[in-house]
Amino acid sequence: MKKAFFVVFLSIFLFISSSTIYAAAIQIKVDGVVITSDVKPENKNKRTMVPLRVISENLGASVEWSNSKVILAKSGMKVILTLNSSTAEKNGKKMILDVKPYLKNNRIFVPLRFIAETFGCSINYSNDAVTVDTKPLLIDNVPIKAMQQEYHMTMGGVVSQVHGNAYNEAIYLIFEENKGEKVEAPENYSWHLTIDTLGSYYKNAQYDFLDQKGNSFVRYDVYSLIRTFPSELLKGYPENLIHDVSKDEWLLFSDTASESLNRLIDTATKNGFLTIISNTVV
């Protein structure tokens, strides 16, 4: 009886082990950054399955969720996955997956290799490490190494760099897709709060897209109107402006775009893609 029980137990254990194994020891890197998640990746049928957030945030894909379907989109590529189905769609073309996407602990798990390669990334396995390399952002055919942000406070300032290619592309697109109409340069603008001059603008931050040598190739400065005068005197002054320094053009910018920019950089920071270069804030 004991022997029979042991055999049954061993069979169940082997079945579970062969179907799904927690990949606690597996290290996943995207563009050289180790990806952390509150839910561990898993090995299922010899395939690495990762939480959907790891894909959507760090590969720059947008996500829509409808019933049991997940839609991932980026740069003209659209992928539709269905929970517990081995059939996927890639720009309308049906594909067969080795492992079905599934829901576990309120997280959607998807096959890493399929998603990474679908969005043009290279993926390599070495022992317990999985490395995913995305394509660099190209601006006028010049590959961008990092996006450098600088902002000042009352005492000191901070310089940081975002190195993830997907984040750099998304940040660049926020600027390019939210440029308003061209305007004349304001009479007064600087890092300093000039509170005694009507129509002055304060520079919130500057964003440099660095080439492979670390030189600024494209730069945007974001400005906000200083509101120290009565509202009726400030009519006609735009709330936000951007200065495309590379082209020396001033353009309207929106609060929504600024908020999207800040959220994206916060996400890059949370996921380990932002590095502080200097911090002189007192």
N, C-alpha and C positions, 0 to 999 in steps of 0.2 A: 504494500500500500504506500509506504513511504517512498519507495523507488518510483512508483507510478506518479506520485505527486511531484517528485523532483523533476521527472522527465517533462511533465506538463508545464511546470514553472520555467524550466530551461527553454522550452519551445517558445513560450510567450515572450520571455526576455529576448531571445534571439530575433524574434519577429519584430519587436519594438525597436531593437537596436539597428536592424537592417533597414527599417522604413524611415525613421526620423531620429537624428542624433543632434543634441544641442551642440552647436559649434562654438563652445565657450573659448576654445583655444585658437580659433580662427581669427586672424587679424585682417581687417579689410582697410585698404588705403585707397583714397581717391586723390589723384594728383599729389601723392606723397604725404597726405594728411591721414592719420589714423582716425577712422570713423567710429564713434561711440554711439550707443543706443541704449535706451532703457529696456529694450527687448533684444535678446541674443539672436544672432543669425543661427540657422539650422542647416544641417546636411540632410537632404532627403533624396534617397535613390541616387546617391553620389552627385547630387547637384546642390550648390550653395543657394539657400533661400534667405532673403533678407527682408526686413520690414520695409513697407512701401515708402516711408518717410526718407529712408536712406537714399533711395533712388530719386524721389521727386525733388528733394532739396539740394542734394550734392551733385546731381547730374543736370540740374537746371530744367527739369521737366515739370510742366504744370499738370495738376491732377484734378479730375472730375470723378465723382462717385455717384452712380445711379443704380438703385436696386442692387443687383449682384455684379454689375459691370464696373470696371475701373478704366478710365480713359487717360492715357499719358500722352502729352503733346510737347513737341519742341522743334523749332526750325523746320516747319513743314512736314515733320514726321508725326504720325498719329497711331498710337497702339491701343487696342482695346483688349482687355483681359477679362475673363469671366471666372468668378470663383468656382472652384471644383470642376473646371472644364479644361481639357487639354488643347482646345482650339482657341487661337488668338487671331486677331486681325492686325495687319501692318499696312497702313495706308490702303485699306479695303481688301488686301490680299490675305487669305486664310493661311495660318501657320499652325503647325503641330508642336506642342510643348512636351518635353520629356517629363516635367513635373507640373501638376496643376496648381495654380495659385489657391491659397486657402486662408481662412480666417482662424486666428488662434489668439486667445487672451486679448481680444478686441484689437488685434493688429492684423493687417493683411500682409501675407508673405508672398513674395514674387521671386522668380528665378533670376539671379543676378546676371549671369552670362547673357541670357537672351535680351534683357533690358539694356545692358551696357553696350552690346554689339549693335543692337537696333539703333541706338542713338550715336553711333559712330565712335564709340570708345574702344580702346584696346584693353584686353584683360589677360592677366598672367597669374598662374598659380605656382607657388613655390613653398613646399612643405605646408605649414599652417598659415601662410600669408596669401592673400588675394589682392593684387594690385590692379587698379583701374585707372587708366590715363585718358583724360578727355582732350579734345582738340583745343589748341589755344585760340583765343580771340584774335582775329585779324582785323586791323584797321588800315585800309588802303594797302592791303597785302603785307602789312608789317605785323609780325606776331607780338602779342602783348604778354609781358612777363608777369606783371602785377598791377593792381590799382592802388595808388597811394593816396590816402586821405589825410588832410591836415586841418585842424581846427584850433582856435584860440579861446582862452577863457580870460577872466579878469587878470589872473596871475599865471602866466605860462601857457603852454599849448601841448597838443598831442599829435604825433605823426605815426600812422599805422599803415600796414599794407595787407591787401587781400590777394592771396596767391591762387585760389581756386579758379580754373578757367571758366567754369559754368557761372560762378558768381560775377566774375569780371565782365562776361558777356551780358549778363542780366543788368548789371549796373550801367554799362554803356548804352544798352537799349533804352533804359529809363530816360537818359538824357536825349538820345536821338529821337525817340518817339514822343517826347513831351515838350519839345521846343515849340514855343509860341511864336508869334510874329516878331519881327525885328523892331527894335526901338532904339532911340538915341541913348548913349551912355549917360548915366546920371551925373550931375555936377559934383556930387560928393559921395565917395564910397571908399571904404577902407576896413581894416580889421578892427578899428576903434569905434566906439559908440560916440558919434558926434551928435550929441543931444541938443545942441543949440543952433543947428542949421536945418532949415526946412527942406524936406526931400532927400535927406541923407540915407545911405544904405550901408548896412553892416554885413560884412562877409561871414556867413555861417561856416563855410568850409570850402576847401579847394580839393579837386579830384584830378590826380595826374595818372594817366595810363602810360606805364613805363615800358619801353622796348627791352629787348634782351640784354642790352648793356646797362639798363637801369636809368636811361635818360627819358625825360618826359616827351612823349610823342603827341599826345592830345591832352588838353587840360580844360576843365570846366570849373568856374567859380560860382558858388551859389550865394545870392544876396537877399536880404530881407529889409523892407522899409522900416526905418526907426520911427516909432509912433509916439513921439513925445509932444506932438502938437495936436490941437483940436482936430477932430475928424473932418470938419468942413474945410480946413486948410489943406488936408492931405488928399482931397478928391483929385483924381486924375493921375495920382502916383500909383503905379502897380505895387501889389504887396510883395511879389517875389520876382527876381530876375536871375538869369544865368548869363555869365560872360564866357563865351567860347573863345578862350584866350588864343588858341591856335589860329583861329580865323579873325580874331578881334571883332567879334560880333556880339551884340547884346540882344537878348531875347526874353520874352515873357516865360515864366515858369509857374507851376501851380503848387498849391499846398499838398494836393493829392500826390503829385510826383515826388515832392520832398519827403512825404511820409512813407511812400513806397521805398524810396532810397534808404531811409533810416531803418525800416523793417528788414530790408535785405541785408544790410551790413550787420544788424543785430543777429540775424540768422547765421551769417558767415562767422561771426564771433563765437556764437554758441557752439557751432560745429567744428571749431578749431582752425578755420581758414584765415583768420586775421592775426597778424603779429604786430605788436607794439614796437616801433622803431625808436621813438623817444617820447618821454613824458616829463615835461618841466612844470606841470601844474603844481602850485604850492598849496 
